[in-house]
Amino acid sequence: MHAPAQPTDADRRRWARYLVEERAEGAVYANLAARRGGEEREILRSLAEAERRHEQHWLDLLGGEPQRLPKAGIRSRLLGWMASRFGSIFVLALAQSAEARSPYDTEEFATPAMRADEKVHYEVVRGLAARGRRRLSGSFRAAVFGANDGLVSNLALVLGIGATGVSGGFVLFSGVAGLLAGALSMGAGEFVSVRSQRELLASTEENSDADATAGDLDIDANELALVYRARGMAEDESLARAQRVVAAAQAGIRRDATGPIGVDSGHDVVGSDWGAAISSFLLFASGAIVPVLPWIFGLSGLAAIATALVLVGVALLATGAMVGILSGGPPLRRALRQLAIGVGAAAITYVLGLVFGVGAV
């Protein structure tokens, strides 16, 4: 590789910008490390140390600390603010997007090691973000689904009824009824779903009835190994375990020292039926109350409809952007997609309300 050309003033300004960005990124990882523990803390500390190496590279080129430095970019400042206040998953998701766009690929004054570091950093941050997404996926999906369902369904309801020309009080009553009906339906559905899953898991749990009578079995010829094979063990391993259990039982030991086998019951993963029901009720209600707010505060007619559209539009954009951030996708595209789906559904019911309005009856 040829030697870099003699630096210009523009080069030095660019180096200064790289310097502040590396410092900002290092601070983000250091702040996240302070909020995490175990292996994740060590990984984040290592990332912060790598950013300090990059920072030192630009300091060396600049000949020391400049008297004046530019401000870090908006994204870096936002990441720094979030890293010191919120959970790591949102920050890591944004950092993943930032690491994907390294300026060093075309920077002649960056070293090959720095270019390689940036690509490695992207994979490391992506891996950490994936851990957080897996931990969050179930509850986050339920939260987005519940709130979004409340927003869209109740907006469609109040707009459809409002378009018929009925009084504001009737629209308000319909919106509150829709909120309660939808929230109760969501809560009941989650309760039945989780309770059914727990009952299904309970029916598949292992018991020790076969082990309890193991002392009466023939140590070399018995069907106890079939029990373990049915639970998922390999043939050789299940036979060896059956022989250990029988031998232990005949020696007067009731339980195999290795303990029961099989998968976890899964009850902790599934969660509480009442907890799921209550959270679903509240999440749906939190979304469904937004379209009703204009009528609650006394608005009616087109003013109430327009206000409801604006409020729900803002909420849909926010939830869509959040989904985009956490999924590693473009937040704006996800936000606009969410908005289009919600407004589209409401527009259909509004048109139907106009067609079958009070004047047509």
BELRABEL-V443628 format. One record per residue. SS is DSSP state (@ for helix, = for strand, . for the rest). PSI is psi in degrees with one decimal (NA if undefined). BURIAL is b if it has 24 or more other ideal C-beta (glycine too) atoms within 12 Angstrom, else e. Layout:
[[SS:PSI:BURIAL] [SS:PSI:BURIAL]]
//
This chain:
[[.:134.6:e] [.:157.0:e] [.:144.8:e] [.:150.7:e] [.:165.8:e] [.:128.2:e] [.:146.4:e] [.:177.5:e] [@:-36.5:e] [@:-37.0:e] [@:-44.9:e] [@:-37.7:e] [@:-38.2:e] [@:-41.0:b] [@:-40.9:b] [@:-38.1:b] [@:-41.8:b] [@:-39.6:b] [@:-49.4:b] [@:-32.6:b] [@:-41.4:b] [@:-39.8:b] [@:-43.1:b] [@:-43.6:b] [@:-41.1:b] [@:-39.4:b] [@:-36.6:b] [@:-50.0:b] [@:-36.4:b] [@:-41.8:b] [@:-40.7:b] [@:-39.9:b] [@:-36.0:b] [@:-21.1:e] [@:-6.9:e] [.:177.2:b] [.:171.4:e] [@:-138.0:e] [@:-39.6:e] [@:-37.5:b] [@:-44.4:e] [@:-39.4:e] [@:-45.0:b] [@:-37.1:b] [@:-38.4:b] [@:-38.9:b] [@:-41.7:b] [@:-39.4:b] [@:-38.7:e] [@:-39.5:b] [@:-32.9:b] [@:-34.6:e] [@:-42.8:e] [@:-40.1:b] [@:-43.2:b] [@:-33.6:e] [@:-46.3:b] [@:-32.6:b] [@:-41.8:e] [@:-42.5:e] [@:-35.6:b] [@:-11.4:b] [.:26.3:e] [.:-176.5:e] [.:121.2:e] [.:155.5:e] [.:-35.5:e] [.:137.6:e] [.:146.5:e] [.:165.4:e] [.:150.3:e] [.:158.4:b] [.:163.9:e] [@:-42.1:e] [@:-45.2:b] [@:-41.1:b] [@:-37.9:e] [@:-42.8:b] [@:-43.0:b] [@:-41.3:b] [@:-43.4:e] [@:-37.5:b] [@:-29.3:b] [.:-3.3:e] [.:-27.1:e] [.:175.7:e] [.:157.0:e] [@:-24.2:b] [@:-41.7:b] [@:-43.0:b] [@:-43.1:b] [@:-37.3:b] [@:-40.6:b] [@:-39.6:b] [@:-33.8:b] [@:-44.2:b] [@:-38.4:b] [@:-41.7:b] [@:-23.2:b] [.:-16.7:e] [.:72.7:e] [.:130.4:b] [@:-7.2:b] [@:-14.4:b] [@:-30.5:e] [@:12.1:e] [.:112.6:b] [.:-21.7:e] [.:-3.4:b] [.:145.3:b] [.:157.4:e] [@:-34.8:e] [@:-37.2:e] [@:-40.2:b] [@:-43.2:e] [@:-39.9:e] [@:-45.6:b] [@:-39.0:b] [@:-38.4:e] [@:-41.1:e] [@:-40.6:b] [@:-44.5:b] [@:-37.8:e] [@:-48.5:b] [@:-38.2:b] [@:-40.3:b] [@:-42.5:b] [@:-41.1:b] [@:-36.6:b] [@:-37.5:e] [@:-47.5:b] [@:-38.5:b] [@:-39.4:b] [@:-40.1:e] [@:-31.4:e] [@:-16.2:b] [@:-47.6:e] [@:-52.6:e] [@:-35.8:e] [@:-42.3:b] [@:-43.9:e] [@:-40.3:b] [@:-47.3:b] [@:-43.7:b] [@:-46.4:b] [@:-51.1:b] [@:-42.0:b] [@:-39.6:b] [@:-41.6:b] [@:-42.9:b] [@:-53.5:b] [@:-47.1:b] [@:-41.1:b] [@:-30.7:b] [@:-45.0:b] [@:-38.9:b] [@:-52.5:b] [@:-32.4:b] [@:-39.9:b] [@:-43.2:b] [@:-40.0:b] [@:-33.0:b] [.:-16.6:b] [.:-14.7:b] [.:10.5:e] [.:171.6:b] [.:159.3:e] [@:-34.8:b] [@:-37.1:e] [@:-39.4:e] [@:-42.1:b] [@:-46.4:b] [@:-43.2:e] [@:-40.6:b] [@:-43.2:b] [@:-39.9:b] [@:-41.3:e] [@:-38.4:b] [@:-51.4:b] [@:-43.3:b] [@:-45.4:e] [@:-42.7:b] [@:-41.5:b] [@:-38.7:e] [@:-43.8:b] [@:-45.0:b] [@:-44.9:b] [@:-40.2:e] [@:-42.8:b] [@:-38.9:b] [@:-49.4:b] [@:-40.7:e] [@:-50.4:e] [@:-42.0:b] [@:-42.4:e] [@:-39.8:e] [@:-38.7:e] [@:-40.6:b] [@:-37.1:e] [@:-43.4:e] [@:-38.6:e] [@:-35.0:e] [@:-16.8:e] [.:0.9:e] [.:148.7:e] [.:156.4:e] [.:171.6:e] [.:22.9:e] [@:-41.7:e] [@:-39.7:b] [@:-31.2:b] [@:-29.2:e] [.:15.4:e] [@:-25.2:b] [@:-20.1:e] [@:-1.0:e] [.:157.6:b] [.:127.8:e] [.:-26.0:e] [.:-25.9:e] [.:97.8:e] [.:168.3:b] [.:6.4:e] [@:-33.3:b] [@:-29.9:b] [@:-31.4:e] [@:-46.7:b] [@:-33.6:b] [@:-37.5:e] [@:-25.5:e] [.:-2.9:e] [.:2.3:e] [.:152.9:e] [.:158.8:e] [@:-49.4:e] [@:-43.3:e] [@:-38.9:e] [@:-38.0:b] [@:-43.6:b] [@:-40.3:e] [@:-43.4:b] [@:-41.6:b] [@:-37.9:b] [@:-42.7:b] [@:-44.0:b] [@:-45.1:b] [@:-42.0:e] [@:-40.4:b] [@:-41.4:b] [@:-23.3:e] [.:0.3:e] [.:8.5:e] [.:122.2:e] [.:-35.1:e] [.:144.6:e] [.:135.7:b] [.:-20.8:e] [.:-10.0:e] [.:175.6:e] [.:154.4:e] [.:179.2:b] [.:178.7:e] [.:159.8:e] [.:148.4:e] [.:-27.3:e] [.:-1.2:e] [@:-38.7:e] [@:-33.9:e] [@:-43.1:e] [@:-40.5:e] [.:-174.3:b] [.:136.1:e] [@:-42.6:b] [@:-38.8:e] [@:-43.6:e] [@:-40.8:b] [@:-45.9:b] [@:-44.0:b] [@:-38.4:b] [@:-41.4:b] [@:-49.3:b] [@:-39.3:b] [@:-44.7:b] [@:-45.5:b] [@:-37.0:b] [@:-33.8:b] [@:-40.2:b] [@:-21.4:b] [.:-25.0:b] [@:-48.2:b] [@:-19.1:b] [@:-15.7:b] [@:-42.6:b] [@:-40.7:b] [@:-31.6:b] [@:-37.7:b] [.:17.5:e] [.:0.8:e] [.:161.3:b] [.:170.1:b] [@:-147.6:e] [@:-32.3:e] [@:-43.2:e] [@:-41.3:b] [@:-44.7:b] [@:-41.1:e] [@:-41.1:b] [@:-41.5:b] [@:-42.8:b] [@:-46.7:e] [@:-47.6:b] [@:-36.6:b] [@:-43.9:b] [@:-43.2:e] [@:-40.8:b] [@:-40.3:b] [@:-40.5:b] [@:-46.6:b] [@:-37.6:b] [@:-43.0:b] [@:-38.8:b] [@:-41.3:b] [@:-42.2:b] [@:-42.9:b] [@:-47.7:b] [@:-28.1:b] [@:-4.8:b] [.:7.5:b] [.:178.1:b] [.:117.7:e] [@:-39.8:b] [@:-43.2:e] [@:-43.0:e] [@:-39.7:b] [@:-45.2:b] [@:-35.2:e] [@:-44.3:b] [@:-41.9:b] [@:-43.7:b] [@:-41.2:e] [@:-46.9:b] [@:-48.0:b] [@:-34.8:b] [@:-44.9:e] [@:-41.8:b] [@:-35.9:b] [@:-37.0:e] [@:-47.6:e] [@:-31.8:b] [@:-43.4:b] [@:-41.8:e] [@:-38.5:e] [@:-38.2:b] [@:-41.0:e] [@:-42.4:e] [.:33.7:e] [.:178.5:e] [@:-35.5:e] [@:-21.0:e] [@:-11.3:e] [.:NA:e]]
//
